[in-house]
Amino acid sequence: MRWMFSLTMDCDAACISELRMNRDTFRILCDMVKDVGGLKPSKNASIEEVVAMFIYTLAHHKKSRTISLLFSQSRETVSRRFHQVLYAIMRLHDILLKKSEPITQDCQDERWKCFQGCLGALDGTLIKVTPPSEEKSRYRTRKGCISTNVLGVCCPNMEFIYVLPGWEGSAHDGRVLRNAISRPHGLRVPRGYYYLVDSGYCNVNGFLTPYRGQRYDLKEFDGHQPETAEEYFNTKHSKARNVIERCFGLLKGRWKILPSPSFFAIQTQDDVEHKINCEKQWFDEWCLNHKNAVGLLNFRFPYLRKLDMVWGRDRATGVHVEDFVEASANVNCPKNMTVCSSSDSEDEPVIVSDAQ
């Protein structure tokens, strides 16, 4: 109780530092997950305590054993209540996600008044994950990191309109956007309106890209004024579309679980190395015995890793993609809970729902 008092009731400075929100915002969130999300207190944990455990995990990216010590709860309780709070917050998507409003002629914002009819900005970001080893090729990005590709859409005042997580990192941004548009409850662009996007997308109805082959990023101008109409348009486009970059930057800076790989269990590095060694052993035997394998034994393939990255870009399936409407509909029955091995140690139980 002293720990909870210092977090949520003592002062705003401590609440903002540990839970990334002030005391009033924390109370409002607790009321929302209770009244709208359907979260209920238990005999040993109140609504405020389980919400604080959930937020503290996201803000500091701590394991369940650390949370159990801080809040004096068992690791099984911490894991189970984490899922329950997550389900409750996903049911708040109608309240948390904002409705898009176009830029009007009387707009006074210097960054946006040139884009009348614009609804906001759109872009994708990479969130690091730790998938099973047999699926890593699908999650490997062109830069070699293992991530998911998350599509985000926000309005000019930095409020999210639409979010689509779940696509593997190898998927191209345009492919993710096409999937978002084609989903039953996906992204909708009214006729005559548009979103600002970068050059990684296509310049089509509803999505406005900058001029290709021209300077675009403000750092590329290095203090110089634009010299052509295309460069002037690109500077205005960059200043306005930068709102989605700031949104992603603030999210990853505030919630440390986003820029770091998760703790979920995967095959160990020894298993991966064993698999590679088995494949090498098979290849060596084939080179020794097969008549068409002359000269392939101990032959070096200098571009093998680069080709593996290229092949991996075509392996994205999007089977785990869900928007908030689909996710909230799929977690309406988290009653069947089973205990599986822990994400951060083999002997720590973690509660998962069959709805996942």
C-alpha positions in Angstrom: 0.0 0.0 0.0 2.9 2.4 0.7 4.3 1.6 -2.8 0.9 2.3 -4.4 0.5 5.5 -2.4 3.9 6.8 -3.6 3.0 5.9 -7.2 -0.6 7.2 -7.6 -1.4 9.5 -4.6 1.7 11.2 -3.3 2.5 13.7 -6.0 2.2 14.2 -9.8 6.0 14.1 -10.2 6.3 10.5 -8.9 3.3 9.4 -10.9 4.6 10.9 -14.1 8.1 9.5 -13.6 7.0 6.0 -12.9 3.6 5.6 -14.7 4.1 8.3 -17.5 0.9 10.1 -16.5 -0.4 12.4 -13.8 -2.7 11.3 -11.0 -5.9 12.7 -12.6 -5.1 10.9 -15.9 -4.5 7.7 -14.0 -7.8 7.9 -12.2 -9.7 8.6 -15.4 -8.0 5.5 -17.0 -9.0 3.3 -14.1 -12.6 4.5 -14.4 -12.6 3.8 -18.1 -11.3 0.3 -17.9 -13.8 -0.4 -15.1 -16.9 1.2 -16.7 -16.3 0.6 -20.4 -13.7 -2.1 -20.5 -15.4 -4.3 -18.0 -12.4 -4.8 -15.7 -13.4 -6.0 -12.2 -11.3 -6.0 -9.0 -10.4 -9.2 -7.2 -10.1 -10.0 -3.5 -6.4 -9.4 -3.4 -6.0 -6.6 -6.0 -7.9 -3.4 -6.7 -8.5 -1.8 -10.1 -5.9 0.8 -9.4 -3.2 -1.7 -8.5 -3.7 -3.9 -11.5 -3.7 -0.9 -13.9 -0.6 0.4 -12.2 1.1 -3.0 -12.7 0.1 -3.0 -16.4 1.4 0.6 -17.0 4.6 0.1 -15.1 5.4 -3.0 -17.2 4.9 -1.0 -20.4 6.7 2.1 -19.2 9.8 0.3 -17.9 9.7 -3.0 -19.8 10.1 -5.1 -16.7 9.6 -8.8 -16.4 6.8 -10.3 -14.4 9.2 -11.4 -11.6 10.2 -7.8 -11.1 6.6 -6.6 -11.0 5.7 -9.3 -8.5 8.4 -8.1 -6.1 7.4 -4.4 -6.5 3.6 -4.9 -6.0 3.9 -8.0 -3.6 1.8 -10.2 -5.9 2.5 -13.7 -7.3 3.9 -14.0 -10.8 0.9 -15.9 -11.9 -1.4 -13.1 -10.6 0.8 -10.5 -12.4 0.6 -12.3 -15.7 -3.1 -13.1 -15.5 -4.1 -9.5 -14.5 -1.8 -8.1 -17.2 -3.9 -9.9 -19.9 -7.1 -8.8 -18.3 -6.1 -5.1 -18.3 -4.9 -5.5 -21.9 -8.3 -6.9 -22.9 -10.1 -4.1 -21.1 -8.0 -1.3 -22.8 -8.5 -2.8 -26.3 -12.3 -2.4 -25.7 -11.7 1.4 -25.4 -10.7 1.8 -29.1 -13.9 3.8 -29.9 -12.8 6.3 -27.2 -9.1 6.4 -27.6 -8.9 6.5 -31.4 -10.0 9.9 -32.7 -12.1 10.7 -35.7 -10.4 12.3 -38.7 -11.3 16.0 -39.4 -10.0 17.7 -42.6 -8.0 20.9 -42.7 -10.3 23.9 -43.5 -9.6 27.2 -45.3 -9.5 29.1 -42.0 -6.7 27.0 -40.6 -4.0 29.1 -38.9 -1.3 26.5 -38.5 1.6 27.3 -40.8 2.4 23.7 -41.3 -1.0 22.6 -42.4 -2.9 25.5 -43.9 -1.4 24.7 -47.4 -3.1 21.3 -47.3 -6.8 21.9 -47.4 -8.8 18.8 -47.2 -5.9 16.8 -45.6 -6.9 14.4 -42.8 -3.5 13.9 -41.3 -0.3 11.9 -41.9 0.4 8.2 -42.3 3.5 6.1 -42.0 4.9 2.8 -40.7 7.3 2.1 -37.9 9.3 -1.0 -36.8 8.7 -2.5 -33.4 11.4 -5.1 -32.4 10.1 -8.5 -31.5 11.5 -12.0 -30.7 9.7 -14.5 -32.9 10.5 -18.3 -33.2 13.6 -19.0 -35.1 11.7 -20.7 -38.0 9.8 -17.4 -38.5 12.7 -14.9 -38.2 13.2 -14.6 -42.0 9.7 -13.1 -42.3 10.4 -10.6 -39.6 13.8 -9.5 -40.8 13.8 -6.0 -42.3 16.0 -4.7 -45.0 18.4 -3.4 -42.3 18.7 -6.8 -40.8 16.8 -6.3 -37.5 13.9 -8.5 -36.4 10.7 -6.4 -36.2 7.1 -6.0 -37.0 5.8 -3.3 -39.4 3.1 -1.2 -37.6 1.0 1.2 -39.6 0.0 4.4 -37.8 -2.3 7.3 -38.9 -2.6 10.5 -36.9 -4.3 13.8 -37.2 -2.4 17.2 -37.1 -2.7 17.5 -33.3 -0.8 14.2 -32.8 -3.8 12.0 -31.9 -4.0 8.5 -33.5 -6.8 7.8 -35.9 -6.0 4.3 -37.0 -3.3 1.7 -36.0 -2.7 -1.7 -37.7 -0.1 -3.9 -36.0 1.0 -7.5 -36.8 2.6 -7.4 -40.2 6.1 -8.9 -40.4 9.0 -6.5 -40.8 9.8 -7.9 -44.3 6.5 -6.6 -45.6 6.7 -3.4 -47.7 4.9 -0.3 -46.4 2.7 -0.3 -49.5 1.6 -3.8 -48.9 0.6 -3.0 -45.3 -1.4 0.0 -46.5 -3.3 -2.0 -49.1 -4.2 -4.5 -46.4 -5.4 -1.7 -44.1 -7.7 -0.3 -46.8 -9.1 -3.7 -47.8 -10.0 -4.8 -44.2 -13.8 -4.7 -43.2 -13.1 -2.2 -40.5 -9.9 -0.8 -41.9 -8.7 2.7 -42.9 -11.3 4.7 -44.9 -10.5 7.9 -46.9 -13.6 9.9 -47.8 -13.8 11.1 -51.4 -12.0 14.4 -51.9 -9.8 14.1 -48.9 -6.3 12.6 -48.4 -3.5 11.8 -46.1 0.2 12.8 -46.4 2.6 9.9 -46.9 6.3 9.6 -47.8 7.8 8.5 -51.0 7.6 4.8 -50.0 3.9 4.8 -50.9 2.2 5.5 -54.2 0.8 8.9 -55.2 -2.9 7.9 -55.7 -6.3 9.3 -54.7 -6.4 9.7 -51.0 -2.6 9.7 -50.4 -0.3 12.6 -51.3 3.4 11.9 -51.7 6.2 14.4 -52.2 8.0 15.0 -55.5 10.5 12.3 -56.3 14.1 13.2 -57.2 13.9 16.5 -55.3 15.3 17.5 -51.9 12.7 16.6 -49.2 14.1 16.2 -45.7 14.7 19.6 -44.0 18.3 18.5 -43.2 19.0 18.1 -46.9 18.4 21.9 -47.4 21.0 22.7 -44.7 19.7 26.2 -44.1 19.2 27.0 -47.8 15.9 28.1 -49.2 14.0 26.0 -51.8 14.9 27.0 -55.3 12.0 25.4 -57.3 8.3 24.9 -56.8 8.8 21.2 -56.3 11.4 21.8 -53.5 9.0 24.3 -51.9 6.2 21.8 -51.9 8.5 19.1 -50.4 9.5 21.4 -47.6 5.8 22.1 -46.7 5.0 18.4 -47.1 7.9 17.4 -44.8 7.0 19.9 -42.1 3.4 18.6 -42.0 4.0 14.9 -42.4 6.6 15.0 -39.6 3.8 14.8 -37.1 3.6 11.1 -37.5 7.3 10.8 -36.9 6.9 12.8 -33.7 4.1 10.5 -32.5 6.2 7.4 -33.0 9.1 9.1 -31.3 7.1 10.1 -28.3 5.6 6.6 -28.0 8.9 4.8 -28.1 10.5 7.3 -25.7 7.7 7.0 -23.1 6.9 3.3 -23.3 10.2 1.4 -23.2 8.5 -1.9 -24.2 8.2 -0.6 -27.8 11.9 0.0 -28.7 13.1 -3.2 -27.0 12.5 -6.8 -28.0 9.9 -8.6 -25.9 10.7 -11.3 -23.3 8.5 -14.0 -24.9 10.0 -17.4 -25.1 11.7 -18.6 -28.3 14.0 -21.4 -29.2 17.4 -21.0 -27.6 20.5 -20.0 -29.6 21.9 -23.5 -29.1 18.9 -24.9 -31.0 19.5 -22.5 -33.9 23.1 -23.4 -34.1 22.3 -27.0 -34.0 19.9 -26.6 -36.9 22.5 -24.8 -38.9 25.1 -27.5 -38.2 22.7 -30.2 -39.3 22.0 -28.5 -42.6 25.8 -28.0 -43.2 26.4 -31.7 -42.4 23.7 -32.7 -44.9 25.2 -30.4 -47.6 28.8 -31.8 -47.0 27.5 -35.4 -47.4 25.6 -34.4 -50.6 28.7 -32.8 -52.0 30.8 -35.9 -51.3 28.4 -38.5 -52.8 26.5 -36.8 -55.6 27.9 -36.9 -59.0 26.7 -33.4 -60.0 28.2 -31.8 -56.9 31.8 -31.6 -58.2 33.5 -28.5 -56.9 30.8 -27.5 -54.4 32.4 -28.9 -51.3 33.8 -26.0 -49.1 32.7 -23.6 -51.8 32.0 -20.1 -50.4 28.9 -18.2 -51.4 29.8 -14.5 -50.8 26.3 -13.2 -51.2 24.4 -15.8 -49.2 23.5 -13.6 -46.3 22.3 -10.8 -48.6 20.3 -13.2 -50.7 18.7 -14.5 -47.5 17.6 -11.0 -46.7 16.1 -10.6 -50.2 14.2 -13.9 -50.0 13.0 -13.0 -46.5 11.2 -9.9 -47.8 8.8 -12.2 -49.8 7.8 -14.3 -46.8 5.5 -12.0 -45.0 2.0 -13.5 -44.5 0.2 -11.1 -42.2 -1.5 -14.0 -40.4 -1.3 -12.2 -37.0 -2.6 -8.8 -38.2 -5.6 -7.5 -36.3 -7.0 -3.9 -36.0 -8.6 -2.8 -32.8 -12.1 -3.8 -33.9 -11.0 -7.3 -34.7 -8.8 -7.6 -31.6 -11.5 -6.4 -29.2 -14.0 -8.9 -30.8 -11.6 -11.8 -30.4 -11.0 -11.2 -26.7 -14.6 -11.1 -25.5 -14.2 -14.6 -24.1 -10.9 -14.8 -22.1 -12.3 -17.4 -19.9 -10.2 -20.4 -21.0 -6.8 -19.6 -19.4 -3.9 -22.0 -19.5 -0.5 -22.0 -17.9 2.5 -22.1 -20.2 6.2 -21.7 -19.8 7.4 -18.3 -18.9 8.9 -15.7 -21.1 11.8 -14.9 -18.9 12.5 -18.2 -17.1 11.4 -21.8 -17.5 10.0 -22.1 -14.0 7.8 -19.0 -14.0 4.2 -19.5 -15.0 2.6 -17.2 -17.5 -1.2 -17.1 -18.1 -2.2 -16.9 -21.7 -5.7 -16.9 -23.2 -6.9 -19.3 -25.9 -8.3 -16.3 -27.6 -4.8 -15.3 -28.6 
